[in-house]
Amino acid sequence: MGIAIAAGDVYFYEVRSPEGYRHLDFKSFPWPEAALDDAREEIDRRSQFLRSAQKPFRDR
């Protein structure tokens, strides 16, 4: 889940996994939608990594 966080006129995002892992990204974004887009890309990257890690080594 990606969450946009407003701090004045700067936005950040936080990613939380179902397992409770929390990742806070302190890159600034010009608007909340940009933070959410970046968070979604981060979630996709992490999900892809976890899926590939679950495959048997010979199938990678």
C-alpha positions in Angstrom: 0.0 0.0 0.0 1.4 3.4 -0.9 0.4 6.4 1.2 1.1 10.0 0.2 2.2 12.2 3.2 1.9 16.0 3.0 4.5 18.1 4.7 3.7 21.7 3.8 3.8 21.8 0.0 6.0 18.8 -0.3 4.7 15.2 -0.5 6.4 11.9 0.4 5.2 8.3 0.3 5.3 5.3 2.6 5.0 1.7 1.5 3.8 -1.0 3.9 3.7 -4.7 3.2 1.1 -7.1 4.5 3.9 -8.6 6.6 4.4 -5.3 8.4 7.5 -4.1 6.5 7.6 -0.3 6.3 9.5 1.7 3.8 9.5 5.5 4.0 10.8 7.3 0.9 11.8 10.9 1.6 12.0 12.0 -2.1 9.9 15.1 -2.6 7.1 15.2 -5.1 5.3 18.2 -6.6 1.9 16.7 -5.9 0.4 13.7 -4.1 -0.4 11.8 -7.3 3.3 11.7 -8.2 4.1 10.3 -4.8 1.4 7.6 -5.3 2.6 6.8 -8.8 6.2 6.3 -7.5 4.9 4.2 -4.5 3.0 1.9 -6.9 6.1 1.4 -9.0 8.1 0.6 -5.8 5.4 -1.9 -4.8 5.5 -3.5 -8.3 9.4 -3.8 -8.1 9.3 -5.4 -4.6 6.5 -7.8 -5.6 8.3 -8.9 -8.7 11.5 -9.5 -6.6 9.6 -11.6 -4.1 7.8 -13.6 -6.8 11.2 -14.4 -8.4 12.7 -15.3 -5.1 10.0 -17.9 -4.5 10.7 -19.7 -7.8 13.0 -22.7 -7.7 16.6 -21.8 -8.7 16.5 -23.8 -11.9 13.4 -21.9 -13.1 14.9 -18.4 -12.8 
